[in-house]
Amino acid sequence: MRAQKPHFSPTRFHEDPNFGNGVTPWAKHAAARRDLIIRAFDLAYRAGDLTFAAYKGEQLVANYLIVGDALAEVQAEAENGLEFAKNARFGLVVDICQAQLGLVRTLRGLTPKFGCFNEGEFDELEEERHLAGNPVLSTAEFFYWTRKLQARFFAGDFMSAVDAALKAHQLNWTSTGQLETADFRFYAALAHAAYWDSAPSDEKQSHFDALTAHSRQLEVWAEHCPANFENRAALVHAEVARIEGRALEAEYLYEEAIASARTNGFVHNEGVANELAANFHRARGLATIADAYLRNARACYEQWGAQGKVNQLDSRYPHLHKPSASSVRAGTIVAPVAQLDAETVIKASQSLSSEMNLPRLIEKLMRLVVENAGAERGLLILVYSDGPRIEADATTARGTVDVAVRQVRATASELPQSILQYVLRTRESLVFDDVSAGASYSDDQYVREKRPKSVLCMPILTSTKAIGALYVENNLASNSFTSGCVAVLSFLASQAAISLENARLYSELRWSEALLSEAQHLSSTGSFLWRVATDEIIWSAETRRIFQFDSVTPLTLELVGSRFHPEDVPVLAEMVALGRGPGSDLDHEFRLQMPDGSLKHLHLVAHASRAKEEQLEYIGAIQDITARRLSEEALGKARADLAHVARVTSLGALAASIAHEVNQPLAAVVTNANACLRFLNHATPDLDEARDAIRCIVRDGHRGSEVIERIRALVKKEQPSRTRVDINETVENMVRLAPFGLHGADLQMELAEQLPCVLADRVQLQQVLLNLMMNAIDAMKSISDRPRILRVRTKRHDGNTVLVSVQDSGIGIEPEAMEQLFETFYTTKPDGMGMGLSISHSIIESHGGRLWANCNDGPGATFYFTLPAEAGAVI
């Protein structure tokens, strides 16, 4: 079907200020001008390769209607129009019509060389010199290069086509409101895409950039009038997808272009789309599919009347217009695809190419096979690594076709094994008028038992192998499968190869997407894309779930920012600033405040890259780390609790010593108080002695209070608080608790002078020192043959750090135990918990220091830890 031709009013064109670009010769003959315009537009629309565009200001408001017509009729009209223009001496119109006529004649195969306008008195070089030498003819020159671009493209001379496109591009300004503009954009895009394959590597990008620029303009026109431009835009987009390696998307776009061109009556564009789709599949090694597309292209060109293009295809692919050479037995007839009913072909192609769901595709395919073959039963067999399997079984009952989609082995009880194996092995079709009456397959188990009459088995082929077969049978009559039936099944087998591959790829894509979605859900990790220039944001389903946005809510930076915790809004601002600035990779943690008041902790990472046209975009992932944060907080609390328990447990071992130390100042207080009473009870009170005794009481009271305060500080459970700590003072305070728990050890201190302060939690450092000193004392309890020496040192260390060491002369550490000393619950003591050194290790590391141990050169071991000095301190 064709679109209705538009009716053009002479007044309408006369009033269009853009039409003709105000060329002076036309203005002299208003009446003749109107007649020529009507004839030219009618000719152009019937040629089927021009468009009309009207502009209102800067906004395109085109009303596009294009009609494809037979080129023979167009040629006749063009020749009449050319003669009329010559007689009227309208030179500009003559040049325009000559280029149009040259294109029509070469497409029809009437020029000596296909794709070249040279014929008789017309010479391309002469015409080009003539047009270039007269600025008044700029519009005609643009028309000429556009027609030459088309002619060279159809001829396959892509280098010359690109050269013509570049020359036309320089003159495009002359014809922004003319019909040729759309043809220029369309064929220039296709020429650059075709030449891209053979272009030098350093030129490929420029051709791709030109292709995408033309593609954008066609896309704009397609939005305003899809009936005329949807097929062109889809075909150019298919070429872009092909070059970028998006094979599956390219397949869909080729089919979309073909379907749109067919629906809207553009037989010539349908032919071009089929030819490019054939080239695409042949490059991928799918020769059978490519041939199917080429046959469709040839039929379109033949319908259009482009015999020159048909001759070119027949020369390149002689097998396209000849019957299939399949080896056929027992009266097989194979008809060429050209004998197919056009409506049947279109219906079948559209039905199969539009289905991506594999089970539904198989069901559609088998209905078409059985209905068009007039068969009682049909099978679809696909080949797997373990052998052929039946994918579907279609049977006819009471005028309806029932299809059972299943997957079972193709056994001898289902179909003739000998016929199937022959077809798969030789990749040739077999048709039998009455297989049970012949001798060739009479020994086949299925033939003996079922005694079928008419049988047809046809391979489903890719370029390299048979991926399956179609099997149909009719047990009611012989000679059921005619040449037309075989032609239908041949076409369906070719279409099945395309559609099954598409459905398989689509199924794999959906499966991959499902796996990715499930993996994202399980790991609470979503993905996103942010195009910086347009602020376009694309999120995966998991990212939307994390932010609690539904699938239809448009995403903006403002909407995303509304979920950020108020204190973390600056983090978003920083990320956006980095993204808009140098394009640095992003790695940030932040919180969300959800509508129900709950908090989420998220970790975002994103990589910056440059897309086409150097547009910056970020591809990244967002992980919900709330559970991890809560676990870390719980673990920190548990560690604090264990540290407190360890402190109290360690102090329990010192309980007797603490009691002794507290009792000593209390006893001194009692003694001094009694002495004071005696001095006061003298006949003459000795006030000086009494005052001395009271001073001693005050001193011993402070001494006892200090002991109690040190114990309270260790036992009390407080949140860590880091302050300036004098490490020597901390050591001295802990040493004061030690003398009564030394068990006869000699305590020695070597404290360096003028050590800088450290930023630390005083109580935690006391716990570390207490633990190391108690371990040292325990290691010396059993020593009786040498002095028990506990030595505590402080000194300056490499870099901006302070070193503390606790050395004993005890039993030492076994080499095999050295690597496990700081592991939780590891202990060498019979009654140890295995917590002290582990907690001490975590405390020192949390302060930015290091804790380790070494065996002494002599007896015993030494534990060391370092702490960074306070910022600004000088060592």
C-alpha positions, 0 to 999 in steps of 0.5 A: 500500500502507498501513502496518498499523494499530497495535493500542492497548491501553487499559492502555498509554494509561492508564499513560502519565502524559503522555497527556491531561496529567492533565485532570480531567474525564477522570479521573472516568470511567476506563472511558469514558475508555479507550473514548474514547481507543481511538476517538479514536486509531483515528479519528486514525490513519485520518484519516492526519494525526495522530501518536503520541509517547511520551516517556521522560524527555527522550529521544523513543522514539516508535513512529510508525505512521500510516495514511491513509484515505478522509476519508468514512469518517473523517467518519462515525467522527468524527460517531459519536465526537462524538455519543458524547462529547456524550451522555457530556458529555465537554466536552473530547472534544467540543471536540477532535472538533469541530475534527477534524470541521471539518477533515475536512468542509472538506477534503471540500468540505462547508463553504460556504467551503473552509478554514473550519470555519463551518457550521450551528451551528458558528462559529469565533469563538464556539469560539475565545472559548469555548476561550480563556476556560477554562484547563482547555481548553488542550489542546483549544485547541491541537488547534483551532489545529492543525486550523485551521492545516491547513485554512488551509494547504490553502486557501492562506490562508497569513497566517491559517495562520501566525497559527494556527500562532503561537497553537498554538505558545503552547499546544504545552506542553500536548500534548508527548505528544499526536498533534497535536504532529507535525501542528503542527510539519509544517504550521507549517513549511510555512505559514511557508515559503509565507508567506515569499514574500509577507511584508514584507522585515523579517519574512522572517527571523523566518519563516525562523527559525521554519521552520528550528526546526520543521525541526530537530524533524522531523529528530529524529523522522525519525531515530527513525522514518523510515517516518512522518517521513522524508517530512515532514522531506524536504519541509520541507528542500526548502522551506528549500533553495528559499528559500535558492536551492539549486534542484537540492537542492530538486528532489531533496528534493521527489522524496524527499518524494514517494517516501517518502510514497508508499512509506509510504502517506501519500497526503495528504502525497504530494499536498502534496509534489507541490503544493509541487513544482509551485509550485517549478517554476512559479516557475522558468518550467517550466509543463509540469513544474509541471502534471505535479506538479499532476496527481499532487497532484490524483490524490492528493487525490482518492484521499484524498477531499479533494474540497474541495481537488480543487475548488480545484485545478480552479478554479485550473487548469482544464486539469488535469482535461481532455484535452490540447489538442494538435493531432493529425492523422490520428486522433490520440487524447490521453488524460488522465494520470488514465487511466494505470495507477498502477503504471506511472506510479509505476514510471516516475517512480521509475525516471527520477527516481532516475537522475542519470547522463545516459547511463543516464537516456537508456537507461532513458527509451528502454526505458520509451518503447518498452516502454510504446508497443509500438513497434518503434523509438524515438528521443530527439531533443534540440535544440542550437544547431546543430539537433536531434540524436538522443541515443538509438535504441531498437529491439525485437528478439526481445522485448528492447529494445536502446538505442544512446546516441549523438549524431548529426544528425537527418537525413532518413534517420533519421526524417521531417523534416517531422513532427519540424519540425512538432512542434518548431515548434508544440509539438503532438503528432502521431499517425498510424494509417498515415502512409504511406497519407496524403497530408499527408506523402507527400512526406517523404523518410523516408516515401517510402523507409521507408513507416512505418505507425504513427507518434507524435511528441511534444514534450518541453517546458519552459515556454518552448520545446521542448527535444526530442521523442520519436519512435516507430514501428511498421511491422508494424501500423496503429493501434498507438498507442492512447489509453493509449499516448499517455497513457503517452508524454505522462507520460514526456515530462513526466517526461523534461523534469524528469529531463533537466534534473536530470541536466544540472544534476547533470552540470554540477555534477560537471563543475564539481567535477572542474574545481575538484578538478583546479585544486586539484591543479595549484595544490596548493591545498586548501579547507576549512570549519571550523564553530567552535561544533562544531569540525566540519571539512570538507576537499576531497580536495586538502587531505587529500592535502596532509596525507596523511589518507585520505578516511575518517579523521574530522577533528579539531583534535587530528588536524590538530595532530599533523601540525604541526611542533613549533616551529609548534604555537603557530601552530595555537594562535594560529589557533584562539584567533583563530577562537574569539575575535573571528572575525578573518580568518586568514593564516598560514604554518607547517610540517608534519612528515610521517610520513616525516620530510619537511617541508612549508611551507603557507600558510593564508588563511581568511575568517570569516562568519556562517551561519544562526543566527549560527554562526561558520564559516571558509571558507579555502584551504591552499596547499602552498608547499614548492616555492616555499620550496625555490626561494627558499632555492636562489635565496638561495644562488645570490645569495650565491654570485654576490655572493661571485664579484662580490666576488672579481672586484672585488678582482681589479681591485685586485690591483696596488694591494693588492700595492703597499700590502702591499709598502710596509709590508714594504719599510719593515720590511726597511729598519727592520730593516737600520737596527736591525742597523747601530745594534747593530753600532756599536762602542758600540751605539746602543740608542735608535736600535735601539729606534726602528727596532724600533718602526717595524717593529712599526708597519709589521707591524701596518699590513700585517696590517690590509691583509691582514685587510681583504682576507680579510674581503671574500674570505671566504665567510661567512653574513650576520651583522648587527651594530652597524656604524659607517658612518663606520668602514666607509667609512674602511676601504674608503677605505684600499684605494682610494688605489692604484686611484684612477688619479689621482683625487682622493679626498675624504671628508665624514663627518658626526659622531655618526651612529647605528650601523646593524644590518647585515652589515659585509662586505656593506656593504663590498662595496656601497661597494667596488662603487660606488667602483670604478664611479666610478673606472671612469667617470673613467678616460677624463677628461682635460679636468677634475679627477677627483674621487671624493667619499664622504659620509655624513649624517643623512637624513629620518626614522630613516635614514643616507645614504651617497653616492658622487659622481664627475665622470666620463662620467655616465649616459645617461637611457635607461640610468637605468631599467635600471641595477639589472637583473641582467646589464645593464652599460654596460662593455665587459667588465662582468658586469652583476652589481655594481649588481644585487647591491648593490641586493638587499643594500641592500633586504634591510637595509630601505634603498634604492639609487638614482642621479642625474645631477649638475648638472655632470659625472658621477653620484652613487649614494645608499643609505640604511639604517635606524638601529639601533632606539633610536638618536636622530638 
